[in-house]
Amino acid sequence: MRYRAVIFDMDGVLIDSELYYLQQTHREIVKKYPWISEEDLYPTVGMDSERTRIRMHRLARREPDDVGFDRELEEIYRLGENLHFPDVLYPEVPEVLRELGVRGLKIALASSSSKKAIGRMLRECALTEHFSFVISGDEFQESKPNPQIYLTAMKALDCQPQECLIVEDSSYGVQAGVAAGAEVAARLDDRFPFDQSQATYFIHSLRELPEIVFG
């Protein structure tokens, strides 16, 4: 077996949520800031909450310490909480996670999303039992592309970087996985201008993972 562990990102990898969140944010933000385009929000895909906040302030031409605008953003993001996660779960996910687990792989989830969102996704999609370790970017001062979230997951799994395969989609996620010393399988998505060039593997579906891991 080539790897001992697989560490998954969440948004864009297990669930097709990124376009939903981006379009939801854009629909609301342009009501007051009509010069912001949907494309302006693309760099926030896979970005941690603090970097996203800074970018949104810049796009809206508001000062970084404008707490009023922070409250506006909180209201916009709260609307995104209406997402029903089973509606955007990639259909192959339960099957692939089950196969990896049955065949002895350690499985972790390391996402820049909030702990609240991660927990709700796992519960709503009945995936909690498949993961031996779950961690959120909220637990770090810097999330991806900083590799610390993946290094922490590797330590929790008691695995070395070369024993782990990281499954990502965004530019920041791929960079974080490579910086952590692991090989990365990048889920292809031509809807966003991701730079996945540092990845070792490029996949269209998670169904391709068992062949990579066990082949």
N, C-alpha and C positions, 0 to 999 in steps of 0.2 A: 504494500500500500504506500503510495507516494507521500501522502500527508496524514497527520494524526488529527488535524482539526480544520474546520471551515468556519470562518467568521464572516457573517453577513452584515451588510448595511441594510437599512429598512426601506426608506423611500426610493422608489425607482428600481429596487432590486426584488423585494418581496411583495411590495404593493405599488400599483401604478398611480401614485398620488401626486407626483410633482406638478403635472400639468394642471390638475384640479386646484391645488393651492395657489399656483402662479396666476391662473386666470381669475380665481376668486379675489385675490389681492388686487389684481389690476382693475377689475370691475369696480371695486370700492374706491381705490386710491384716486382714479381719474375723475371721480365726482368733484373733488376739490383741487386736484393737481393734474389738469388735463394734458399737460405736456409730457407726462410720464408714459412711455410706450411699454407694451408687453415685453418687447425685446430688452428694455432697460432692466427688467427684473430677472432675466436669464442668469446673470452671474450669482444670484442668490440661491440657485438650486444647489443643494448640498452644502450650503454655507451655514456656519453656526449662528446662533441668535444674535450675538453681539455684533459680529461683522455685518449681518443683515440689517440690524438697527442703524448702524453707521451709514451704510449705503442708502437706506431709505431716507434718512435725514438729508443726505447730500442730493438725492434725486428730487426731493420735495423742496429743496432750497430752504431748509430749516436748520437752525443752529444745532450742533451735536447735543447740547444740554437742554434742548427744548422739551420739557416734560409734558407739555400739552400735546405735542406731536407724538410722544411716546404713548400717551393715552389713546390717541386716534389709532395708532397701529395696533394696540391691544384689542380695541373694538373690532378692527378689521380681521385680525387673526382669530378672534373668538368666533366669527362667522364660519371659519374653516373647520371648527370643531364639530360641525354638523355632518361631516363626512362619515358615511357608514363604511367602515373598513372592509367588510366582506365584499362590497361592491367593486372594490379596486384591487382585491387580492389576486395576484397572478394565479391562474387555476392549477398550475403544476406544483405550487409551493408545498402543500401538505404531503403530497406523494414523494417529492424529492427529499424533504426533511426526514420523513419516515425511513426512506431507504438509506440515507447517510447514517442515521442513528442506529438502525438495525445492523449495519455493517461495521459498527465500532467507531465511527467518527465522533469526536467531541464537537459540539456545535454552539456557537456564541452569536450574539447580536450586539453590534456596536454602531449606534446611530447618533447623528447630531440632533435628532428630534428630541423633544422634551420627554422626561420620564413618564409624564402623564399620558402623552400620545402613544408612546411605546407600549405602556401597560394596557391601554385600551385596545390597541391593535391586536396584541397577543390574546387578550380575553375574547374579543369579538370574533376573531378568526380561529379560535381554539388551537393556538399554536404554542402556548406556554410550555407544555410538557417537552417540547422538542429541544429547548435551549437550556444548557447547563449554566450559562452565564449571560447576563444582559446588562448593558451599560449605556448611558446617555451622555451626549456631549455637554449637557447641563452640569455634569459633575467635574468639569475641567475649566480652568481659566481660558484655555484655548482648545477648541476642537479641531477637526480636520480643516486644513491640511497638516496641522500638527499631528505627529504619529502617536502621541501619548495614549489616546483612547485605544488604539490597537495594541500597543505595548502592554497596557494594563489588562486587556482581555487575554493576551497570550500568557501573561504571568498567572492569571486566574485559572487558565486551562492547563497550566504546567507544561507548556509547549514552547519550543524555540521558534523564532521567526521562520526558519526554513522548513519547519514542520506544519506551517499553517498556510492555507489558501484563503485569501480575502476576496469576497465578491462585492464589487462596487459598480457604480455607474458614473458619478460626477467626477469632474476634474479634481476637486479637492479630495474626494475619497480615494481615488487612484493614487494621488500624490502621497496621501497619508499612509496607505498600505505599503507602497514602495519604500517610503522613508522608514517604516517600521522593520524593513528587512525581509518582508514576505513577498511571495508571488501573488499577483492579482489577476482575477478573472473579471473582465469588464463587460457588463451587460450593455449591449449596443442600443442606442436610442437616437435616431436621427432627428428627433424633434428639438433637441438642444445642442448647442455648439460645444459639447464637451471635448476636452483634450484627454483622450484615453491612451495616448501613444506609449506610456510607460508600462502598460499592462502586459502580462505574459500571454494571456488568453483573451479571446473575444467571443462572446456567446450571444445568441439571440434568445435563448430560453435556459432556465435553470435545469431543464432536463438534460442538458449537455454536461452538467457537473459530474455525475457519477463516472463517466468515461474519463474525464480529466483526473479525478481523484484516484480512481482504482485502475485506470487503464495502463 
